[in-house]
Amino acid sequence: MAVRDSKVGDGPAVVFSVAGWASFIAALKERPFHPKSVNTPTLTVQTSLI
């Protein structure tokens, strides 16, 4: 699973194994991240399989 900044479509990508990505998604479902409760900019992630 490759993840890159959607504003820089041809920029570098961080690559996760399928198991690693599944673990990340499972953790989000268990304890969702609420960016508005933290004083940080909102992050948008687009993913694609490579």
PDB file with SEQRES, HELIX, SHEET and CRYST1 records, atoms N, CA, C and O in Angstrom:
SEQRES   1 A   50  MET ALA VAL ARG ASP SER LYS VAL GLY ASP GLY PRO ALA          
SEQRES   2 A   50  VAL VAL PHE SER VAL ALA GLY TRP ALA SER PHE ILE ALA          
SEQRES   3 A   50  ALA LEU LYS GLU ARG PRO PHE HIS PRO LYS SER VAL ASN          
SEQRES   4 A   50  THR PRO THR LEU THR VAL GLN THR SER LEU ILE                  
HELIX    1 AA1 VAL A   18  GLU A   30  1                                  13    
HELIX    2 AA2 PRO A   35  SER A   37  5                                   3    
SHEET    1 AA1 2 ALA A   2  ARG A   4  0                                        
SHEET    2 AA1 2 ALA A  13  VAL A  15 -1                                        
CRYST1    1.000    1.000    1.000  90.00  90.00  90.00 P 1           1          
ATOM      1  N   MET A   1       0.859  -1.164   0.000  1.00  0.00           N  
ATOM      2  CA  MET A   1       0.000   0.000   0.000  1.00  0.00           C  
ATOM      3  C   MET A   1       0.905   1.226   0.000  1.00  0.00           C  
ATOM      4  O   MET A   1       1.713   1.406   0.911  1.00  0.00           O  
ATOM      5  N   ALA A   2       0.772   2.056  -1.008  1.00  0.00           N  
ATOM      6  CA  ALA A   2       1.558   3.285  -1.088  1.00  0.00           C  
ATOM      7  C   ALA A   2       0.686   4.476  -0.683  1.00  0.00           C  
ATOM      8  O   ALA A   2      -0.466   4.579  -1.106  1.00  0.00           O  
ATOM      9  N   VAL A   3       1.227   5.351   0.117  1.00  0.00           N  
ATOM     10  CA  VAL A   3       0.499   6.540   0.579  1.00  0.00           C  
ATOM     11  C   VAL A   3       1.346   7.752   0.232  1.00  0.00           C  
ATOM     12  O   VAL A   3       2.538   7.800   0.538  1.00  0.00           O  
ATOM     13  N   ARG A   4       0.718   8.736  -0.413  1.00  0.00           N  
ATOM     14  CA  ARG A   4       1.453   9.960  -0.735  1.00  0.00           C  
ATOM     15  C   ARG A   4       0.572  11.176  -0.519  1.00  0.00           C  
ATOM     16  O   ARG A   4      -0.650  11.066  -0.420  1.00  0.00           O  
ATOM     17  N   ASP A   5       1.200  12.324  -0.449  1.00  0.00           N  
ATOM     18  CA  ASP A   5       0.512  13.601  -0.270  1.00  0.00           C  
ATOM     19  C   ASP A   5      -0.319  13.877  -1.526  1.00  0.00           C  
ATOM     20  O   ASP A   5       0.236  13.949  -2.622  1.00  0.00           O  
ATOM     21  N   SER A   6      -1.621  14.028  -1.387  1.00  0.00           N  
ATOM     22  CA  SER A   6      -2.488  14.245  -2.546  1.00  0.00           C  
ATOM     23  C   SER A   6      -2.208  15.572  -3.243  1.00  0.00           C  
ATOM     24  O   SER A   6      -2.577  15.745  -4.405  1.00  0.00           O  
ATOM     25  N   LYS A   7      -1.564  16.511  -2.554  1.00  0.00           N  
ATOM     26  CA  LYS A   7      -1.228  17.796  -3.171  1.00  0.00           C  
ATOM     27  C   LYS A   7       0.027  17.697  -4.024  1.00  0.00           C  
ATOM     28  O   LYS A   7       0.303  18.592  -4.823  1.00  0.00           O  
ATOM     29  N   VAL A   8       0.794  16.618  -3.865  1.00  0.00           N  
ATOM     30  CA  VAL A   8       2.024  16.399  -4.628  1.00  0.00           C  
ATOM     31  C   VAL A   8       1.922  14.994  -5.223  1.00  0.00           C  
ATOM     32  O   VAL A   8       2.588  14.065  -4.769  1.00  0.00           O  
ATOM     33  N   GLY A   9       1.084  14.858  -6.237  1.00  0.00           N  
ATOM     34  CA  GLY A   9       0.769  13.556  -6.801  1.00  0.00           C  
ATOM     35  C   GLY A   9       1.947  12.759  -7.323  1.00  0.00           C  
ATOM     36  O   GLY A   9       1.907  11.529  -7.336  1.00  0.00           O  
ATOM     37  N   ASP A  10       3.003  13.449  -7.758  1.00  0.00           N  
ATOM     38  CA  ASP A  10       4.172  12.720  -8.253  1.00  0.00           C  
ATOM     39  C   ASP A  10       5.314  12.721  -7.236  1.00  0.00           C  
ATOM     40  O   ASP A  10       6.451  12.395  -7.576  1.00  0.00           O  
ATOM     41  N   GLY A  11       5.015  13.081  -6.010  1.00  0.00           N  
ATOM     42  CA  GLY A  11       6.016  13.099  -4.945  1.00  0.00           C  
ATOM     43  C   GLY A  11       6.279  11.717  -4.390  1.00  0.00           C  
ATOM     44  O   GLY A  11       5.720  10.730  -4.867  1.00  0.00           O  
ATOM     45  N   PRO A  12       7.133  11.646  -3.377  1.00  0.00           N  
ATOM     46  CA  PRO A  12       7.471  10.353  -2.793  1.00  0.00           C  
ATOM     47  C   PRO A  12       6.271   9.714  -2.087  1.00  0.00           C  
ATOM     48  O   PRO A  12       5.326  10.395  -1.689  1.00  0.00           O  
ATOM     49  N   ALA A  13       6.336   8.405  -1.946  1.00  0.00           N  
ATOM     50  CA  ALA A  13       5.276   7.659  -1.285  1.00  0.00           C  
ATOM     51  C   ALA A  13       5.868   6.844  -0.142  1.00  0.00           C  
ATOM     52  O   ALA A  13       7.005   6.377  -0.215  1.00  0.00           O  
ATOM     53  N   VAL A  14       5.085   6.684   0.902  1.00  0.00           N  
ATOM     54  CA  VAL A  14       5.444   5.791   2.002  1.00  0.00           C  
ATOM     55  C   VAL A  14       4.728   4.479   1.708  1.00  0.00           C  
ATOM     56  O   VAL A  14       3.519   4.473   1.479  1.00  0.00           O  
ATOM     57  N   VAL A  15       5.454   3.379   1.713  1.00  0.00           N  
ATOM     58  CA  VAL A  15       4.882   2.082   1.352  1.00  0.00           C  
ATOM     59  C   VAL A  15       4.721   1.218   2.603  1.00  0.00           C  
ATOM     60  O   VAL A  15       5.662   1.032   3.374  1.00  0.00           O  
ATOM     61  N   PHE A  16       3.517   0.700   2.783  1.00  0.00           N  
ATOM     62  CA  PHE A  16       3.189  -0.185   3.900  1.00  0.00           C  
ATOM     63  C   PHE A  16       2.880  -1.574   3.363  1.00  0.00           C  
ATOM     64  O   PHE A  16       2.359  -1.706   2.256  1.00  0.00           O  
ATOM     65  N   SER A  17       3.190  -2.600   4.125  1.00  0.00           N  
ATOM     66  CA  SER A  17       2.756  -3.948   3.758  1.00  0.00           C  
ATOM     67  C   SER A  17       1.236  -4.012   3.921  1.00  0.00           C  
ATOM     68  O   SER A  17       0.643  -3.189   4.619  1.00  0.00           O  
ATOM     69  N   VAL A  18       0.620  -4.987   3.275  1.00  0.00           N  
ATOM     70  CA  VAL A  18      -0.830  -5.161   3.409  1.00  0.00           C  
ATOM     71  C   VAL A  18      -1.186  -5.404   4.867  1.00  0.00           C  
ATOM     72  O   VAL A  18      -2.168  -4.852   5.365  1.00  0.00           O  
ATOM     73  N   ALA A  19      -0.395  -6.228   5.559  1.00  0.00           N  
ATOM     74  CA  ALA A  19      -0.665  -6.512   6.974  1.00  0.00           C  
ATOM     75  C   ALA A  19      -0.503  -5.257   7.829  1.00  0.00           C  
ATOM     76  O   ALA A  19      -1.290  -5.023   8.746  1.00  0.00           O  
ATOM     77  N   GLY A  20       0.509  -4.456   7.532  1.00  0.00           N  
ATOM     78  CA  GLY A  20       0.718  -3.216   8.278  1.00  0.00           C  
ATOM     79  C   GLY A  20      -0.416  -2.233   8.083  1.00  0.00           C  
ATOM     80  O   GLY A  20      -0.868  -1.597   9.035  1.00  0.00           O  
ATOM     81  N   TRP A  21      -0.888  -2.105   6.819  1.00  0.00           N  
ATOM     82  CA  TRP A  21      -2.001  -1.190   6.531  1.00  0.00           C  
ATOM     83  C   TRP A  21      -3.278  -1.684   7.214  1.00  0.00           C  
ATOM     84  O   TRP A  21      -4.028  -0.888   7.779  1.00  0.00           O  
ATOM     85  N   ALA A  22      -3.526  -3.000   7.162  1.00  0.00           N  
ATOM     86  CA  ALA A  22      -4.712  -3.565   7.810  1.00  0.00           C  
ATOM     87  C   ALA A  22      -4.677  -3.318   9.309  1.00  0.00           C  
ATOM     88  O   ALA A  22      -5.709  -3.035   9.918  1.00  0.00           O  
ATOM     89  N   SER A  23      -3.502  -3.422   9.905  1.00  0.00           N  
ATOM     90  CA  SER A  23      -3.350  -3.159  11.337  1.00  0.00           C  
ATOM     91  C   SER A  23      -3.652  -1.697  11.652  1.00  0.00           C  
ATOM     92  O   SER A  23      -4.308  -1.394  12.648  1.00  0.00           O  
ATOM     93  N   PHE A  24      -3.173  -0.797  10.803  1.00  0.00           N  
ATOM     94  CA  PHE A  24      -3.430   0.641  10.978  1.00  0.00           C  
ATOM     95  C   PHE A  24      -4.931   0.936  10.917  1.00  0.00           C  
ATOM     96  O   PHE A  24      -5.465   1.653  11.763  1.00  0.00           O  
ATOM     97  N   ILE A  25      -5.607   0.373   9.904  1.00  0.00           N  
ATOM     98  CA  ILE A  25      -7.047   0.596   9.751  1.00  0.00           C  
ATOM     99  C   ILE A  25      -7.814   0.014  10.935  1.00  0.00           C  
ATOM    100  O   ILE A  25      -8.756   0.631  11.431  1.00  0.00           O  
ATOM    101  N   ALA A  26      -7.412  -1.170  11.385  1.00  0.00           N  
ATOM    102  CA  ALA A  26      -8.070  -1.791  12.539  1.00  0.00           C  
ATOM    103  C   ALA A  26      -7.926  -0.908  13.779  1.00  0.00           C  
ATOM    104  O   ALA A  26      -8.869  -0.757  14.555  1.00  0.00           O  
ATOM    105  N   ALA A  27      -6.729  -0.323  13.959  1.00  0.00           N  
ATOM    106  CA  ALA A  27      -6.511   0.560  15.111  1.00  0.00           C  
ATOM    107  C   ALA A  27      -7.380   1.805  15.014  1.00  0.00           C  
ATOM    108  O   ALA A  27      -7.896   2.274  16.028  1.00  0.00           O  
ATOM    109  N   LEU A  28      -7.552   2.352  13.803  1.00  0.00           N  
ATOM    110  CA  LEU A  28      -8.428   3.521  13.638  1.00  0.00           C  
ATOM    111  C   LEU A  28      -9.875   3.191  13.962  1.00  0.00           C  
ATOM    112  O   LEU A  28     -10.583   3.993  14.571  1.00  0.00           O  
ATOM    113  N   LYS A  29     -10.307   2.013  13.553  1.00  0.00           N  
ATOM    114  CA  LYS A  29     -11.690   1.606  13.835  1.00  0.00           C  
ATOM    115  C   LYS A  29     -11.907   1.395  15.327  1.00  0.00           C  
ATOM    116  O   LYS A  29     -12.989   1.658  15.852  1.00  0.00           O  
ATOM    117  N   GLU A  30     -10.869   0.919  16.000  1.00  0.00           N  
ATOM    118  CA  GLU A  30     -10.955   0.678  17.441  1.00  0.00           C  
ATOM    119  C   GLU A  30     -10.974   1.995  18.217  1.00  0.00           C  
ATOM    120  O   GLU A  30     -11.716   2.140  19.189  1.00  0.00           O  
ATOM    121  N   ARG A  31     -10.166   2.935  17.789  1.00  0.00           N  
ATOM    122  CA  ARG A  31     -10.059   4.224  18.469  1.00  0.00           C  
ATOM    123  C   ARG A  31      -9.889   5.312  17.415  1.00  0.00           C  
ATOM    124  O   ARG A  31      -8.761   5.680  17.088  1.00  0.00           O  
ATOM    125  N   PRO A  32     -11.005   5.839  16.871  1.00  0.00           N  
ATOM    126  CA  PRO A  32     -10.932   6.818  15.788  1.00  0.00           C  
ATOM    127  C   PRO A  32     -10.150   8.070  16.174  1.00  0.00           C  
ATOM    128  O   PRO A  32     -10.184   8.523  17.318  1.00  0.00           O  
ATOM    129  N   PHE A  33      -9.462   8.600  15.205  1.00  0.00           N  
ATOM    130  CA  PHE A  33      -8.708   9.843  15.369  1.00  0.00           C  
ATOM    131  C   PHE A  33      -9.632  11.006  15.064  1.00  0.00           C  
ATOM    132  O   PHE A  33     -10.288  11.025  14.022  1.00  0.00           O  
ATOM    133  N   HIS A  34      -9.688  11.977  15.965  1.00  0.00           N  
ATOM    134  CA  HIS A  34     -10.535  13.150  15.789  1.00  0.00           C  
ATOM    135  C   HIS A  34      -9.650  14.389  15.702  1.00  0.00           C  
ATOM    136  O   HIS A  34      -9.311  14.980  16.728  1.00  0.00           O  
ATOM    137  N   PRO A  35      -9.267  14.792  14.473  1.00  0.00           N  
ATOM    138  CA  PRO A  35      -8.329  15.909  14.320  1.00  0.00           C  
ATOM    139  C   PRO A  35      -8.824  17.215  14.933  1.00  0.00           C  
ATOM    140  O   PRO A  35      -8.005  18.050  15.316  1.00  0.00           O  
ATOM    141  N   LYS A  36     -10.125  17.418  15.037  1.00  0.00           N  
ATOM    142  CA  LYS A  36     -10.628  18.670  15.599  1.00  0.00           C  
ATOM    143  C   LYS A  36     -10.420  18.750  17.102  1.00  0.00           C  
ATOM    144  O   LYS A  36     -10.522  19.828  17.687  1.00  0.00           O  
ATOM    145  N   SER A  37     -10.127  17.605  17.738  1.00  0.00           N  
ATOM    146  CA  SER A  37      -9.884  17.625  19.176  1.00  0.00           C  
ATOM    147  C   SER A  37      -8.410  17.887  19.491  1.00  0.00           C  
ATOM    148  O   SER A  37      -8.019  17.979  20.655  1.00  0.00           O  
ATOM    149  N   VAL A  38      -7.606  18.004  18.444  1.00  0.00           N  
ATOM    150  CA  VAL A  38      -6.172  18.245  18.601  1.00  0.00           C  
ATOM    151  C   VAL A  38      -5.846  19.542  17.877  1.00  0.00           C  
ATOM    152  O   VAL A  38      -6.429  19.823  16.830  1.00  0.00           O  
ATOM    153  N   ASN A  39      -4.953  20.316  18.397  1.00  0.00           N  
ATOM    154  CA  ASN A  39      -4.597  21.596  17.791  1.00  0.00           C  
ATOM    155  C   ASN A  39      -3.546  21.401  16.697  1.00  0.00           C  
ATOM    156  O   ASN A  39      -2.422  21.891  16.811  1.00  0.00           O  
ATOM    157  N   THR A  40      -3.927  20.674  15.627  1.00  0.00           N  
ATOM    158  CA  THR A  40      -3.045  20.423  14.491  1.00  0.00           C  
ATOM    159  C   THR A  40      -3.833  20.577  13.205  1.00  0.00           C  
ATOM    160  O   THR A  40      -5.061  20.486  13.219  1.00  0.00           O  
ATOM    161  N   PRO A  41      -3.145  20.810  12.086  1.00  0.00           N  
ATOM    162  CA  PRO A  41      -3.857  20.905  10.805  1.00  0.00           C  
ATOM    163  C   PRO A  41      -4.513  19.578  10.449  1.00  0.00           C  
ATOM    164  O   PRO A  41      -4.060  18.517  10.879  1.00  0.00           O  
ATOM    165  N   THR A  42      -5.582  19.645   9.663  1.00  0.00           N  
ATOM    166  CA  THR A  42      -6.271  18.450   9.216  1.00  0.00           C  
ATOM    167  C   THR A  42      -5.435  17.737   8.166  1.00  0.00           C  
ATOM    168  O   THR A  42      -4.851  18.382   7.294  1.00  0.00           O  
ATOM    169  N   LEU A  43      -5.373  16.439   8.238  1.00  0.00           N  
ATOM    170  CA  LEU A  43      -4.612  15.618   7.305  1.00  0.00           C  
ATOM    171  C   LEU A  43      -5.573  14.820   6.457  1.00  0.00           C  
ATOM    172  O   LEU A  43      -6.466  14.149   6.975  1.00  0.00           O  
ATOM    173  N   THR A  44      -5.387  14.893   5.137  1.00  0.00           N  
ATOM    174  CA  THR A  44      -6.176  14.105   4.215  1.00  0.00           C  
ATOM    175  C   THR A  44      -5.261  13.112   3.540  1.00  0.00           C  
ATOM    176  O   THR A  44      -4.217  13.493   3.011  1.00  0.00           O  
ATOM    177  N   VAL A  45      -5.630  11.854   3.549  1.00  0.00           N  
ATOM    178  CA  VAL A  45      -4.796  10.814   2.971  1.00  0.00           C  
ATOM    179  C   VAL A  45      -5.571  10.129   1.847  1.00  0.00           C  
ATOM    180  O   VAL A  45      -6.701   9.681   2.041  1.00  0.00           O  
ATOM    181  N   GLN A  46      -4.949  10.056   0.675  1.00  0.00           N  
ATOM    182  CA  GLN A  46      -5.500   9.283  -0.430  1.00  0.00           C  
ATOM    183  C   GLN A  46      -4.577   8.103  -0.641  1.00  0.00           C  
ATOM    184  O   GLN A  46      -3.357   8.255  -0.589  1.00  0.00           O  
ATOM    185  N   THR A  47      -5.125   6.960  -0.871  1.00  0.00           N  
ATOM    186  CA  THR A  47      -4.298   5.780  -1.058  1.00  0.00           C  
ATOM    187  C   THR A  47      -4.591   5.115  -2.380  1.00  0.00           C  
ATOM    188  O   THR A  47      -5.683   5.262  -2.928  1.00  0.00           O  
ATOM    189  N   SER A  48      -3.631   4.393  -2.890  1.00  0.00           N  
ATOM    190  CA  SER A  48      -3.825   3.578  -4.076  1.00  0.00           C  
ATOM    191  C   SER A  48      -2.929   2.359  -3.970  1.00  0.00           C  
ATOM    192  O   SER A  48      -1.847   2.419  -3.385  1.00  0.00           O  
ATOM    193  N   LEU A  49      -3.375   1.279  -4.526  1.00  0.00           N  
ATOM    194  CA  LEU A  49      -2.552   0.066  -4.534  1.00  0.00           C  
ATOM    195  C   LEU A  49      -1.575   0.154  -5.684  1.00  0.00           C  
ATOM    196  O   LEU A  49      -1.929   0.571  -6.787  1.00  0.00           O  
ATOM    197  N   ILE A  50      -0.323  -0.248  -5.415  1.00  0.00           N  
ATOM    198  CA  ILE A  50       0.661  -0.266  -6.503  1.00  0.00           C  
ATOM    199  C   ILE A  50       1.171  -1.670  -6.688  1.00  0.00           C  
ATOM    200  O   ILE A  50       2.011  -1.913  -7.555  1.00  0.00           O  
TER     201      ILE A  50                                                      
END                                                                             
